[in-house]
Amino acid sequence: MKRFVVLLALLSILLLPRTSWSQASTDTLTENEIRELIRKSADNDVGNTKRQRDYTYVQRNEQRHLDGDGHVKSTESKTYEIMVLSGDPAEKLIAKDDKPLSEKEAQKEDDKIQKLITKYEKESESDRNKRVAKAARETEEDRQFVREIADAFKFRLTAVETIEGRPAYVIDADPIPGYKPKLKDAGILPKVRFRIWIDKADTQWARLDIECIDTISWGLFLARLHKGSTMHLEQTRVNDEVWLPKHFTLKMDARVVLLKSLNMDIDVTFRDYRKFVAETTINPIGEVPEAR
């Protein structure tokens, strides 16, 4: 999951020019110290991924389809309750276009969740161990991907800003010329640059903006992401123990199979995080405000 989000983020353009951002920082960090911050935040994100399995939450996905001039042609949204079943996240659709589902649609979603519950109840110990091991491998691959970012970029500290009352380092990163990616998924790194906000106290990334500086192709060159795409990601501190997604936006200009053009805005919000403990009840912690 984390690597998927990071990969999407690395396919984007910054919303604002760098010169319009924050004031110069009075703090000083060497480039090697910044690299260690990036690596540490990658390691901490592994803990976030594990702790996120202790939470249920609500996720709202909105798509705005645009015409050639960038005007909105149509908008649609879906809202899901995300729960954890046997250690894996499961989506339950609860609204379309901010309206509750019909009785028939709601029953269909309930049936889907019940089937998953039954599936996990009947799962053999061997199959469960394989599933858990696969999730662990993917989490480690996510960590290694983010750690390689520390090697692939030249960093500089530009400011210290306050986010939700907490000071954060603001760091700009540009690809090192001639860098040879080590991991398969890291092939896109030389084609992007980014700005990241890292919480000073927790060494967790709080915001991320990334710019695509070259066309990115994937799927045997059957899909391409163009330079016009933009993205912004935010995380928030939840329950004084974990950093979890808060807001995600993507302005996508892409082409699939060299024929179909996709021009849309995607806006995803995450809210109502509630800690779930199997041995007890679900403990509400309050609503996470939607970022706009």
GUNUMAR-796948 format. One line per 2 residues: number of its first residue (from 1); for each residue x, y, z of N, C-alpha, C, CB. Coordinates in steps of 0.001 Angstrom, whole numbers, plus 500000, padded with zeros to 6 digits. Each point is the difference from the previous one (the first is absolute). Glycine has a CB too. Example, Ala and Ser with C-alpha at 12.3 -4.5 7.8 and 13.67 -1.06 7.14 Angstrom:
# GUNUMAR-796948
1) 513190/494310/507800/499110/501190/500000/500900/501200/500000/498108/498827/501246  501542/502223/498034/500820/501190/500060/499230/501090/500730/501184/499372/497855
***
This chain:
# GUNUMAR-796948
1) 500823/498801/500000/499177/501199/500000/500862/501256/500000/498204/498746/501205  502778/501305/499730/500825/501200/500085/500764/500223/498708/500206/499678/502466
3) 500370/499237/496983/500776/500160/498789/499118/500453/498858/501587/498254/500784  497167/501263/499179/499074/500423/498958/499765/501503/500070/498906/497745/500054
5) 500883/502759/501150/499776/501436/500169/501236/500786/499600/498380/499536/501849  502807/499989/498600/501235/500709/499660/500226/499985/498502/500974/499392/502218
7) 498766/499465/497133/500178/499923/498559/499069/500959/499270/500699/497620/500248  498053/502469/500219/499080/500968/499403/500520/501415/500203/498070/498441/500400
9) 502410/501821/500805/500498/501333/500310/501147/500384/499098/499285/499697/502346  501545/499338/497318/501164/500280/499175/499643/500167/498530/501370/498732/501625
11) 497334/501195/498057/499529/500231/498642/499236/501313/499942/499877/497519/499577  500678/503558/500999/499196/501207/500112/500794/501280/499835/498520/498740/501475
13) 500743/502396/498453/500575/501332/499832/499630/500856/501202/499881/499803/497479  501025/501028/502989/499716/500832/501161/498942/501047/499692/502327/499627/500795
15) 496833/500663/500190/498907/500947/499812/500492/501441/499990/498468/498378/501098  502603/501912/499605/500474/501375/500133/501463/500098/499608/498336/500409/501825
17) 502097/500728/497584/501424/500174/499718/500790/500086/501299/499445/501175/497847  501778/498333/502132/500787/499961/501229/500241/501387/500586/501083/497936/499155
19) 499015/503069/499994/500295/501333/500503/498856/500573/500818/501462/500349/498038  497340/499074/501883/498854/500543/500724/499830/499380/501370/498915/500421/497832
21) 501962/498631/502539/499820/499269/501240/500627/500721/501181/499956/497897/498693  500538/501351/502268/500320/500533/501317/501279/500813/500053/498821/498077/500912
23) 501366/502568/500244/501186/500787/500225/501202/499089/500198/498612/501831/501003  502568/498719/498808/501215/499222/500197/500106/499542/501452/501133/501281/498151
25) 499442/497529/502048/500098/499432/501335/501199/500547/500744/498879/497945/499184  500954/502286/502132/501129/500378/500842/500699/498760/500534/498837/502135/500626
27) 500505/496682/499267/500641/498743/500365/501003/499613/498918/497945/499263/501285  503006/499908/499088/500954/499496/499023/500096/498491/500124/501289/502162/500065
29) 498723/497177/498788/500201/498562/499929/500915/499722/498820/497727/499511/501045  503261/499628/499158/500830/499594/498882/499212/499064/499104/502084/500264/501385
31) 498412/499534/497404/499303/499110/499081/499980/498573/500539/500679/501463/498080  500395/498113/502570/500013/498654/500579/498993/499875/501140/502411/499776/499364
33) 497430/501288/501428/498995/499976/501060/498591/499903/499416/501532/501348/501464  498247/499338/497417/498694/499917/499343/499761/498585/499481/500141/502436/499362
35) 500887/496949/500065/499851/498627/499515/499599/499062/501139/501710/500452/498210  498873/499747/502955/499649/499171/501149/498565/500249/500439/502390/500017/500720
37) 497155/501243/499168/498601/500302/500298/499065/499234/499067/500677/502275/500819  499669/497712/497888/499179/499296/499012/499966/498512/500324/500577/501718/498242
39) 500577/497706/502067/500056/498567/500326/499212/499701/501267/502246/499838/498903  497887/501026/502086/499286/499793/501258/498496/500083/499783/501945/500946/501265
41) 497620/500009/497923/498565/500119/499733/499488/498774/499255/500217/502500/499934  500634/496896/499218/499609/498763/499310/499813/498867/500997/501241/500740/497948
43) 499683/499152/502997/499878/498952/501025/498769/500223/500870/502492/499735/500008  497260/501535/500347/498825/500297/500820/498705/499684/499271/501304/501773/501149
45) 498730/498374/497528/498792/499737/499224/499621/498517/500038/500573/501937/498515  500409/497195/501688/499697/498578/500167/499118/499815/501235/502192/499343/498890
47) 498159/501379/502185/499176/499939/501204/498613/500535/499766/502036/500227/501350  497847/500841/497848/498673/500527/499669/499149/498960/499289/500976/502289/499842
49) 499635/497017/499197/499271/498986/499241/499470/498907/500921/501431/500481/498001  499384/499100/502943/499570/498948/500927/498897/500508/500921/502293/498986/499911
51) 497857/502231/500625/499004/500520/500939/498702/500368/499301/501847/500844/501431  498216/499466/497263/498774/500343/499283/499030/498823/500000/501289/501603/498557
53) 499232/497182/501588/499136/498822/500039/499200/499934/501293/501629/498799/498546  498664/502093/502397/499230/500062/501244/498861/501015/499917/502056/499334/501250
55) 497739/501268/497574/499031/501087/499879/498977/499730/498895/501745/501586/500833  497020/498821/499439/498996/500143/498956/499889/501489/499684/498722/497904/500757
57) 500782/502412/498050/499862/501417/499631/499079/500124/498801/502304/500511/500886  497393/500723/498762/499145/500287/498847/500860/500656/498917/497929/500272/501484
59) 501911/499243/497301/500762/500530/498865/499029/500444/498907/501973/498490/500542  498153/502767/499050/499138/500535/498947/500834/500275/498755/498444/501018/501718
61) 501183/498369/497163/500699/500187/498731/499121/500812/499051/501254/497819/500316  499285/503268/499178/499256/500826/499037/500795/500109/498708/498914/501308/501874
63) 500394/498515/497002/500598/500167/498689/499267/501112/499254/500692/497562/499946  500089/503358/499518/499448/501079/499189/500582/499869/498596/499734/501541/502028
65) 499427/498112/496997/500438/499831/498617/500014/501365/499314/499062/497638/499922  502023/502648/499365/500211/501317/499403/499948/499932/498484/501387/500648/501965
67) 498248/500490/497427/500065/500090/498540/501387/500494/499593/497500/500454/499853  502693/499776/498862/501299/500419/499494/500479/501327/500537/499478/498740/497998
69) 499600/502108/502462/500365/501307/500549/500156/499972/501515/498803/501059/498102  501066/497766/502494/500162/499884/501444/498746/500275/500791/502308/500641/499660
71) 496544/499503/499664/498739/500221/500694/499381/498662/500414/499643/502131/498692  499676/497869/502441/499404/498778/500517/498781/499602/499163/500823/500576/502313
73) 499219/498205/497146/498867/499473/499238/499030/499230/500889/501465/499868/497986  499098/499378/502942/499165/499195/500895/500779/499692/501265/498758/498996/498043
75) 500487/500750/503034/500609/499683/501293/499282/498796/500594/500654/502427/500379  500101/496675/500199/499415/498866/500691/500840/499680/501222/499054/499093/497846
77) 500309/500407/503196/500731/499650/501214/499464/498702/500590/500444/502432/500443  500438/496883/500254/499633/498793/500733/500648/500075/501381/499796/498627/497850
79) 499453/500988/503160/500489/500030/501374/499997/498584/500556/499139/502359/500327  501987/497283/500289/500171/498641/500497/500297/500009/501498/500827/499277/497738
81) 498697/499699/502926/500477/499700/501342/501109/498962/499831/497722/500514/501119  503458/499800/499398/501126/499090/499914/500141/499298/501344/501171/501453/498267
83) 498722/497236/501696/500122/499205/501222/501128/498988/499828/497532/500291/500508  502840/499072/500571/501077/499014/499959/499422/498632/500330/501724/501742/500657
85) 498470/497310/498411/499535/498631/500195/501193/499066/499946/497748/500541/498991  502508/498799/502117/501115/499056/500082/501312/500631/499555/498396/498139/499600
87) 501783/503134/500779/501258/500677/499710/500063/500702/498669/501025/498339/501396  497959/501493/497746/499990/500635/498682/498895/501053/499920/500917/497889/498972
89) 499337/503241/500349/498948/501010/499842/498917/499520/499047/501676/501797/500447  497083/498597/499835/498854/499654/499150/499136/501242/499829/500032/497576/500782
91) 499501/502662/497991/499175/501163/499681/498521/499643/499998/501878/500937/498649  497341/499921/501982/498550/499863/499951/499431/501325/499494/499975/498292/501917
93) 499440/501693/496900/499413/501207/499422/498793/500420/500830/500801/499349/497686  499167/501932/502736/498892/500464/500832/499247/501187/499387/501271/499195/501979
95) 499282/501432/496976/499302/501128/499379/500512/500218/498585/499664/501065/502253  499436/499448/496881/500358/500413/498648/499552/501444/499822/499800/497620/499097
97) 501121/503213/500434/499700/501424/499832/499413/500587/501277/499615/499623/497553  500948/499944/503575/499632/500476/501342/498557/499670/500387/501649/501823/499694
99) 497777/497180/499657/498658/499535/500341/500073/498543/500450/498957/501613/498341  500280/498013/502699/500029/498613/500478/499609/499027/498899/499459/500800/502300
101) 501039/497977/497802/499663/498974/499033/498527/499594/500136/502389/499184/500042  497059/500290/498881/498662/499428/500078/500063/498758/500887/499382/500893/497689
103) 499477/498656/502737/499953/498815/500862/500631/498792/499309/497917/500890/501084  501839/498972/497620/500549/498879/499239/501518/500109/499905/497864/499839/498687
105) 502639/501370/501038/501444/500184/499885/500688/499775/501343/499631/501628/498129  499750/498868/502944/500585/499833/501328/500076/498526/500380/499112/502247/500665
107) 499838/497001/498995/499997/498571/500300/501101/499278/499229/497533/500110/500441  502679/500310/498320/501058/499407/499188/501367/500212/500650/498620/500384/497935
109) 501606/500822/502602/501269/500276/500672/500141/499182/501280/499977/502308/499037  498931/497565/501716/500030/499173/501221/500324/498549/499656/498321/501529/501093
111) 501086/497981/497824/500257/498623/499578/501465/499821/499611/497621/499796/499212  502940/501200/500120/501406/499919/499586/500920/499883/501212/499467/501350/497950
113) 500262/499469/503070/500820/499946/501209/499820/498659/500712/499820/502502/500237  498952/497006/499806/499757/498715/500664/500744/498870/499299/497755/500823/500739
115) 502318/499234/497935/500741/498991/499255/501484/500036/500357/498330/500170/498139  502206/501028/502031/501408/500122/500392/500213/499424/501396/500240/502053/498560
117) 498832/498255/502351/500115/499474/501359/499997/498475/499978/498854/502052/500909  500215/497377/498310/499920/498542/499893/501267/499418/499382/497514/500176/499789
119) 503009/500500/499211/501224/499549/499341/501157/499913/500988/499206/501027/497861  500942/500032/502950/501110/500010/500955/499783/498976/501120/500390/502428/499478
121) 498350/497347/500884/499718/498998/501032/500397/498596/499537/498114/501432/500837  501753/498323/497863/500313/498688/499449/501450/499899/499516/497606/499788/499342
123) 503121/501305/500730/501371/500016/499499/500894/499075/500821/499664/502351/499197  501143/496846/500123/500915/499105/500704/501155/500802/500588/499375/498095/498465
125) 501294/501328/502503/501138/500676/500618/501101/500240/498984/499436/498944/502192  500749/500118/496897/501025/500149/498969/499686/501177/499079/500438/497533/500103
127) 498295/502566/499454/499617/501103/499111/500111/501344/500716/498456/498455/498763  501166/501559/502521/500121/501241/500753/501458/500418/500127/497913/499430/501256
129) 502957/499627/499024/501426/500311/500126/500560/500550/498693/500226/498203/501729  499320/501238/497141/500449/500496/498701/499520/501431/499770/499977/497654/499102
131) 498774/502603/501270/499438/501347/499815/500724/501020/500873/497769/498985/499451  502500/500649/501784/500716/500894/500916/501419/500237/499502/498606/499176/501928
133) 502037/499760/497583/501374/500137/499497/500043/500902/498771/500547/497716/500890  498438/502166/498238/499941/500859/498817/499864/501464/500395/498967/498125/498701
135) 500162/502154/502280/499823/501373/500472/501295/500540/500587/497583/499531/500456  503150/499625/500263/501269/500424/500591/501027/500316/498916/499515/498599/502026
137) 500512/500578/496920/500927/500257/498888/499678/501324/499319/500266/497531/499653  498450/502720/500130/499604/501245/499341/500352/501206/500857/498147/498786/498841
139) 501679/501092/502475/500360/501094/500894/501497/500274/499949/498073/499410/501483  502725/499546/498485/501448/500170/499926/500416/500597/498658/500289/498062/501565
141) 499040/501525/497352/500287/500588/498692/499671/501484/499995/499540/497795/498904  499357/502580/501748/499655/501416/500127/501120/500761/500703/497556/499408/500065
143) 502938/500018/501036/501050/500660/500778/501274/500158/499170/499024/499047/502114  501359/499911/497163/501210/500065/499197/499865/501029/498879/500456/497598/500539
145) 498336/502506/498896/499764/500992/498949/500220/501410/500534/498356/498451/498901  501032/501847/502264/500136/501345/500560/501448/500259/500426/497598/499926/500776
147) 503083/499059/499756/501401/500178/500391/500887/500297/498798/499622/498459/501924  500047/500967/496914/500807/500303/498814/499858/501456/499585/499744/497635/499255
149) 499119/502968/501068/499832/501425/499708/501117/500812/500644/497511/499686/499850  502940/499894/501334/501073/500712/500691/501296/499981/499205/498937/499414/502168
151) 501258/499578/496992/501227/499890/499207/499878/500648/498631/500498/497905/501203  498279/502283/498324/499786/500399/498610/499881/501507/499799/498887/497834/499680
153) 501076/502948/501428/499738/501430/499885/501039/500848/500731/497585/499464/499803  502525/501752/499722/500791/501022/500681/499029/500851/500811/501800/500028/498168
155) 498457/500138/503137/499048/500641/500901/500501/501333/500506/499198/497766/500660  499842/503109/499693/500345/501228/500715/498821/500410/500879/501555/500735/498125
157) 498763/499720/503064/498991/500503/500928/499672/501432/499619/500818/498481/501859  497891/501810/497932/499605/501338/499567/499264/500785/501076/499873/499118/497702
159) 499540/500197/503286/499222/500712/501013/499608/499044/501114/499136/501605/498263  500313/498979/502791/499283/499245/501024/498623/500632/500117/502143/499371/501272
161) 496816/499842/498503/498633/500493/500053/499229/499284/501102/500072/500529/497542  498842/500095/502910/499135/499383/501002/498792/499386/499318/500766/501645/501744
163) 499017/497062/498496/498860/499277/499450/499221/499403/501161/501233/499488/497830  497528/500930/502307/499130/499550/501098/500693/500193/501348/498915/498321/498462
165) 501748/502834/501669/500631/500355/501267/501341/499341/500256/497754/500321/500845  502786/498962/498158/501250/499268/500179/501017/500472/498963/498750/497996/500921
167) 502490/502315/499487/501025/500430/499044/500437/498852/499098/500774/501717/501642  499447/498614/497093/500408/498992/499022/501090/500563/499094/497699/498968/500066
169) 503301/500202/499636/501005/500371/499015/499375/500005/498613/501830/499033/501440  498511/501980/497768/499560/500059/498606/501232/499750/499135/498084/501640/500518
171) 501893/497277/498730/501190/499545/499273/499677/499867/498514/500835/498779/502055  500021/501803/497112/499888/499857/498553/500962/498924/499527/499322/502419/499756
173) 500263/496828/499228/500826/498910/499485/499986/500010/498479/499520/498628/502055  501674/501312/497355/500161/499920/498556/500795/498740/499662/499911/502533/499781
175) 499737/496776/499126/500692/498750/499669/501484/500224/499713/497855/499115/499085  502963/499958/501381/501428/500051/499730/500232/499607/498537/500559/499453/502433
177) 500096/501394/496784/500235/499672/498586/500749/498677/499856/500042/502449/499457  499457/496710/499657/500672/498743/499722/499747/498900/501007/501687/501333/498908
179) 497412/498904/502056/499744/498969/501009/499392/498763/499351/499675/501774/501753  500841/497047/498640/499511/498724/499484/499131/499319/501064/502057/499760/498520
181) 496639/500156/501272/499110/499378/500996/500383/498554/500287/498169/501503/499234  501673/498111/502032/500312/498637/500419/498756/499112/499949/501837/500889/501466
183) 497065/499600/499045/498767/499227/500019/499231/500182/498695/499899/500227/502500  499306/498775/497154/499226/500059/498758/499067/501208/499983/500125/497505/499835
185) 499136/502706/501242/499038/501100/500042/500672/501359/500089/498395/498465/501079  502891/501556/499248/500710/501270/500165/500401/500617/498667/500831/499181/502188
187) 498793/500181/496707/500355/500540/498698/499408/501363/499712/500169/497697/499234  498783/502684/501498/499385/501310/499765/500710/501114/500760/497824/498854/499636
189) 503039/500813/501316/500591/501025/500865/500769/501077/499232/500153/498271/501765  500655/501389/497216/500711/501066/499272/499081/500954/499250/501882/498435/499775
191) 496826/501243/500140/499071/500816/499233/499144/500910/500866/499973/498209/498316  500336/501879/502967/499189/500828/500884/500874/500807/500947/498151/498329/499847
193) 501257/502712/500710/500578/500706/501143/498854/500283/500955/501889/501051/498611  498437/499236/502647/498915/500144/500957/500359/500929/501144/499252/497727/499399
195) 499722/502643/501343/500127/500735/501260/499274/499192/501066/500142/502275/498822  500499/497560/502329/499432/499196/501081/500083/500771/501308/500647/497871/498815
197) 498314/501993/502000/499959/500586/501335/500163/498856/501004/498493/501945/499240  502549/498085/501590/500252/498938/500968/499866/500561/501412/501540/498816/498375
199) 497555/500612/502392/499769/500416/501384/501294/499868/500800/497574/499289/499850  502846/501803/500809/501279/500010/500697/500023/499038/501181/500294/502359/499293
201) 498621/497567/501464/499990/499186/501221/499893/498512/499703/498960/501909/501193  500181/497717/497835/499721/498587/499743/500757/499426/498806/497778/500389/500977
203) 502883/500477/498237/500661/499565/498761/499025/499209/499130/502227/499933/501188  496610/500653/498604/498971/499432/499129/499695/501025/498914/499005/498593/501895
205) 500756/500922/496874/499648/500969/498968/498548/500421/500186/501679/498991/498394  498095/502324/501543/498678/500566/500221/499343/500441/498694/500749/500734/502261
207) 500063/499732/496799/499489/500407/498691/500999/499600/498932/498730/501928/501020  500758/497952/497757/500860/499634/498876/499445/500584/498715/500688/497885/501167
209) 500146/502856/498108/499668/500503/498671/501115/499550/499058/498719/502024/500935  500912/497529/497875/501003/499469/499087/499768/500505/498593/500224/497976/501426
211) 500868/502228/497845/499921/500508/498636/500596/498996/499037/500121/502353/500838  499131/497324/498131/500511/499144/498933/500764/500876/499014/498077/498345/500270
213) 503195/501343/499507/500817/500817/499102/500238/499307/498663/501097/501021/501992  498255/497852/497818/500084/499277/498734/498759/499108/499895/502574/500042/500009
215) 497048/499603/498773/498873/499094/499809/500333/498632/500579/499304/501250/497926  499754/498181/502799/500201/498703/500628/499106/498974/499321/500601/501092/502200
217) 500016/497825/497377/499257/498919/499341/500079/498746/500850/500472/500981/497724  498487/498201/502221/500019/498730/500715/499101/499016/499253/500434/501162/502234
219) 499627/497587/498144/499199/498977/499329/500434/499798/498563/498099/500571/501480  503216/499201/498309/500538/499804/498648/499657/501185/499096/499796/497510/500293
221) 500278/503685/500307/499777/501252/499272/498570/500148/499478/502396/499945/499367  496661/499294/501225/498611/500116/499580/499274/501124/500715/500007/497578/499520
223) 500600/502974/501507/499391/501109/500728/501063/501047/500278/498280/498467/501044  501330/502768/498884/500930/501100/500235/499336/501080/500852/501154/499513/497811
225) 499615/501013/503103/499535/501129/500800/500694/501250/499498/499578/498527/502023  499633/502489/497640/500548/501216/499430/500396/501002/501081/498602/499623/497972
227) 502135/501362/501627/500527/500976/500943/498915/500801/500699/502014/500131/498594  496822/500006/500831/498976/500846/500596/499394/499490/501290/499539/500708/497748
229) 500767/498073/502653/499372/499427/501195/500545/500631/501284/499672/497852/498749  499482/502228/502275/500400/500583/501282/499502/499140/501152/499961/502296/498984
231) 500763/497763/502144/499594/499225/501169/500459/500647/501302/500092/497942/498604  499119/501821/502430/500327/500466/501343/499534/498934/500986/499802/502459/499320
233) 501055/497178/501649/499650/499010/501008/500227/500571/501382/500584/498144/498428  498557/501469/502508/500153/500402/501395/499781/498800/500916/499235/502337/499438
235) 501507/497640/501668/499755/499053/501079/499714/500788/501277/501501/498244/498916  497875/501096/502059/499692/500655/501258/500313/499063/501155/498215/501381/498888
237) 502085/499197/502257/500312/499217/501196/498691/499585/500668/502210/501230/500324  497609/497471/499877/498755/499457/500524/500266/499306/501331/499092/499713/497659
239) 500078/500624/503338/500025/499294/501277/501365/500043/500685/498225/498526/499108  502592/502470/500532/501330/500171/500600/500883/498768/499842/498979/501563/501628
241) 500787/497652/497303/500817/498794/499854/500353/499661/498558/498937/499182/502051  500375/501405/496965/500214/499575/498624/499673/501146/499051/499471/497612/500618
243) 501204/502408/498217/499711/500972/498949/499272/499267/498874/502044/501424/500602  496766/499097/499037/499153/499337/499022/499548/500990/498920/499233/498373/501773
245) 500350/501124/497057/499590/500887/498906/498860/500933/500404/500720/498244/498390  499352/502978/501095/498974/501004/500263/499370/500518/498709/501223/500640/502078
247) 499621/499667/496933/499477/500606/498766/500931/499662/498849/498918/501887/501298  500483/497869/497549/500752/499618/498810/499312/500617/498795/500790/497827/501063
249) 499938/502935/498123/499416/500567/498783/500907/499706/498817/498870/501820/501332  500514/497949/497538/500735/499721/498769/499276/500641/498836/500883/497835/500937
251) 499825/502993/498314/499480/500554/498749/500711/499237/498892/499524/502344/500996  499757/496739/498378/500613/499026/499116/499754/500324/498542/499734/498300/501768
253) 501359/501699/497475/499946/500106/498548/500811/498819/499476/499750/502583/499996  499571/496383/499544/500691/498772/499616/499393/499425/498733/500549/499541/502400
255) 500167/499517/497031/499510/499290/498820/500209/498515/500216/500510/501966/498486  498445/497259/501244/500051/498557/500197/499939/499313/498642/498900/500205/502276
257) 501974/498831/497513/500086/499228/498761/500157/500941/498793/498585/498165/501038  502018/502981/499217/500304/500979/498956/498760/500482/499242/502223/498925/499782
259) 496599/500768/500746/498767/500367/499316/499085/500832/500876/500189/497933/498663  499495/501546/502505/499031/500639/500879/500689/501017/500900/498573/497935/499944
261) 500971/503302/500013/500561/501054/500839/499176/500139/501264/500880/501201/497978  499796/498909/503154/499337/500174/501286/500366/501370/500547/500031/497501/500454
263) 498967/503325/499748/500219/501335/500536/499017/500198/501142/500812/500906/497754  499676/498958/503495/499095/500071/501135/500723/500473/501247/498634/498176/499002
265) 500585/502289/501952/500478/500314/501336/499493/498919/500943/500037/502501/499514  500826/497046/501371/499620/499018/501012/500261/500604/501372/500523/498053/498446
267) 498490/501864/502429/500126/500538/501348/499558/498926/500988/499598/502379/499184  501295/497239/501718/499707/498945/500970/500214/500557/501408/500684/498182/498345
269) 498326/501666/502518/500131/500406/501396/499828/498787/500907/499137/502309/499448  501565/497716/501671/499961/498926/500985/499574/500611/501335/501822/498663/498783
271) 497171/500761/501874/499499/500594/501233/499425/498920/500924/499506/502145/498763  500064/498295/502402/499346/499132/500985/500844/498779/500360/497810/500767/499113
273) 503467/499466/501132/500848/498889/500446/499536/499516/501372/501958/500913/498679  497845/497781/501437/499560/499390/501250/500863/498767/500254/497613/500859/499696
275) 502975/499106/501476/500878/498877/500313/499166/498774/500318/501767/501567/500860  498609/497314/498509/499293/498751/500193/500918/498997/500683/498567/500450/497975
277) 500979/499002/503134/500745/498963/500709/499092/498783/500076/501364/501695/501362  499119/497184/498138/499147/498819/499864/499405/499548/501322/501378/499321/498069
279) 499392/500835/503027/499535/499492/501282/499004/500926/500687/502166/498844/500215  497719/502388/499293/499112/500961/500649/499070/500614/498974/501734/500484/501746
281) 497771/500696/498563/499105/500679/499072/500785/501001/499178/498067/499697/501572  501265/500887/497419/500620/501051/499203/499966/501288/500799/499318/498885/497831
283) 501836/501759/502289/500101/501223/500787/500075/501220/499096/501146/498727/501821  497839/502135/498146/500061/501178/499137/501045/500993/500506/497579/499684/499413
285) 503094/500946/499636/501006/500994/500381/499657/501367/499440/501729/498206/500079  497135/501902/499297/499612/501298/499456/500274/500076/498522/500451/501040/502192
287) 498902/499864/497157/500089/500134/498552/501263/500718/499597/497529/500014/499861  503129/499481/499101/501117/500699/499401/499418/500967/498969/501614/498034/500380
289) 498577/503278/499758/499387/500951/499085/500447/499733/498567/499899/501701/501841  499189/498456/497228/500342/499845/498600/500795/501210/499542/497940/498607/499597
291) 503162/501127/499676/500800/501087/499462/499467/500364/498620/502037/499247/501313  497887/502018/498435/499515/500465/498697/501018/500928/499364/497623/499788/500779
***
